[in-house]
Amino acid sequence: MPSFLFGPPLPKDAFTTRHLAGARLSFEKEHAGDLPAFVLYEMASPPSMPPRSQAGSIVRAERPPAMVQEFRPLTDTVSLANTLLFLGISVYPDGESWEVETWWQATDGPVNHDFSIMAHLVTADGKAVAVADGLGVSHLALRAGDIIVQRHRFPKPQEGIDYWLRTGAYWLDSMERWRVDGAADADALLIVLGH
């Protein structure tokens, strides 16, 4: 006799598939009543962090990559506004798009203002060819030690041109960018993506 019951939930996109590899479904709440359906997964070990060796530079956001004298591996801790630590990025070319994950760790929380993670795909002259800012979790839910993996989707860039990721954080109400701690007036990171 055929079963009309749904099987366990399966990821439908590459981001979810990557991050649920090795996890097991531990709870499933079907849609009933006032609450939406949701699932919880457990992992036996923490997720693999991106490599911390991306070439980059700490800059003012307005500074174009062509004006930066040196890009070197960002192996030292980069802190923004004593609230977030930059942990690295992962890049996944996918057909007609690029998916870039920025990894951050909260050093303070909850954060009392709405904020966003900046993600601009820029050319050597600093022109933003695509913007994919966002924050996929509530700022009120953050606690010290939490790791945020923010997904930024960009259309596939033009071949043969070098690109950089300009990233950082900013307050949504004032659009004021967060300063990089201990770096004078710097408020962004430029990460070499190549072409």
C-alpha positions in Angstrom: 0.0 0.0 0.0 1.6 3.4 -1.0 2.3 5.8 1.8 1.1 9.4 1.6 3.2 10.5 4.5 6.0 13.0 3.8 9.5 11.7 4.5 12.0 13.7 6.5 12.6 17.3 5.3 15.3 17.5 2.6 17.4 20.6 1.9 16.4 22.3 -1.4 19.4 24.5 -2.0 23.2 24.2 -2.0 23.7 26.4 1.1 21.5 24.2 3.3 22.9 21.0 1.8 26.5 22.2 2.6 25.7 23.1 6.2 23.5 20.1 7.0 26.1 17.5 5.8 26.8 15.3 8.7 23.8 16.6 10.8 20.9 14.5 11.9 17.3 15.5 12.2 16.5 15.7 15.9 13.1 17.5 16.0 10.4 18.2 13.5 7.3 20.4 14.2 4.6 20.0 11.6 2.5 23.1 10.8 -0.3 23.0 13.2 -1.9 25.9 15.1 -0.4 29.3 15.3 3.2 28.4 15.0 5.0 27.7 11.7 6.6 24.4 10.9 10.3 24.1 11.7 13.0 21.5 12.2 16.1 21.2 14.4 19.3 19.4 13.4 22.1 18.2 15.6 25.8 18.0 14.7 28.4 15.8 16.4 31.1 18.4 15.9 31.2 22.1 15.1 31.1 23.2 11.4 34.3 23.5 9.5 35.5 27.1 9.4 36.6 28.7 6.2 40.3 29.1 5.7 41.7 32.2 7.4 44.2 32.8 4.7 42.2 34.9 2.3 44.2 37.9 0.9 42.6 41.1 2.1 43.1 44.5 3.6 41.5 46.6 6.3 40.3 49.9 4.7 37.8 52.8 4.7 34.9 51.5 2.6 35.3 54.3 0.0 38.9 53.2 -0.8 39.0 51.3 -4.2 41.1 48.2 -4.4 43.4 49.8 -7.0 44.5 52.3 -4.3 45.4 49.6 -1.7 49.1 49.0 -1.6 49.1 45.5 -0.1 46.7 42.6 0.2 48.0 39.9 2.6 46.4 36.9 4.3 44.0 38.0 7.0 45.2 35.6 9.7 44.9 38.0 12.6 41.6 38.5 14.4 39.6 41.4 12.9 37.0 42.9 15.3 34.2 45.3 14.4 32.8 47.7 17.0 33.7 45.2 19.8 30.7 43.2 18.7 31.7 40.9 15.8 34.9 39.0 14.8 35.5 38.3 11.2 36.3 34.6 10.7 36.6 34.4 7.0 34.7 33.8 3.7 33.9 30.9 1.5 33.0 31.3 -2.2 30.9 28.9 -4.3 30.5 29.6 -8.0 27.2 28.1 -9.0 26.3 28.3 -12.7 24.9 31.8 -13.2 25.7 33.1 -9.7 28.3 33.3 -7.0 27.4 32.4 -3.4 29.7 34.0 -0.9 29.5 33.1 2.8 30.9 35.6 5.4 31.6 34.0 8.7 31.4 36.1 11.9 31.5 35.4 15.7 29.5 37.6 18.1 31.7 38.9 21.0 28.7 40.7 22.6 25.0 40.3 22.6 22.2 40.8 22.3 22.7 43.8 20.0 20.1 46.4 20.7 19.9 48.0 17.2 19.2 46.5 13.8 22.3 46.0 11.8 23.4 44.4 8.5 26.4 42.6 7.1 27.8 44.6 4.1 28.6 42.5 1.0 29.6 44.4 -2.1 31.2 42.8 -5.2 33.6 45.6 -6.4 36.0 46.1 -9.3 39.5 47.6 -9.0 38.1 51.1 -9.2 35.8 50.5 -6.3 32.6 50.4 -8.4 30.0 48.0 -6.8 28.8 45.7 -9.5 26.4 43.9 -7.1 25.2 44.4 -3.5 24.0 41.5 -1.3 23.9 43.0 2.2 21.9 41.2 4.8 21.6 39.5 8.2 19.7 36.3 8.3 19.2 36.1 12.1 17.6 38.5 14.6 20.2 40.9 16.2 18.3 40.3 19.5 19.0 36.6 19.5 22.8 37.0 19.3 24.9 36.0 22.3 28.6 36.1 22.8 30.2 33.1 21.1 27.5 32.7 18.5 28.8 32.1 15.0 26.9 33.7 12.1 27.2 32.3 8.5 25.7 35.0 6.3 24.9 34.0 2.7 25.3 36.6 0.0 24.2 35.8 -3.5 25.7 37.7 -6.5 25.0 37.3 -10.2 27.9 35.6 -12.0 30.4 38.4 -12.6 31.9 39.1 -16.0 34.8 36.9 -17.0 38.3 38.3 -17.1 37.8 41.1 -14.6 39.3 41.0 -11.0 36.8 41.3 -8.2 36.9 42.0 -4.4 34.4 41.5 -1.7 33.9 44.7 0.4 32.4 43.6 3.7 31.8 44.9 7.2 28.7 45.8 9.2 26.5 48.9 9.6 23.6 50.1 11.6 20.4 50.0 9.6 18.8 53.2 11.2 21.7 55.5 10.5 23.6 53.5 7.8 26.8 54.2 9.9 29.5 51.6 9.3 31.1 49.9 12.2 34.7 50.8 12.8 37.4 48.1 12.7 38.8 48.0 16.2 42.4 49.2 16.5 42.6 50.4 12.9 42.3 54.2 13.0 39.4 55.2 10.6 39.0 51.8 8.8 35.4 50.5 8.5 35.6 47.7 6.0 37.5 44.7 4.7 38.5 44.2 1.1 38.9 40.5 0.3 40.5 39.3 -3.0 38.1 37.1 -5.0 40.0 37.0 -8.3 38.1 36.5 -11.5 
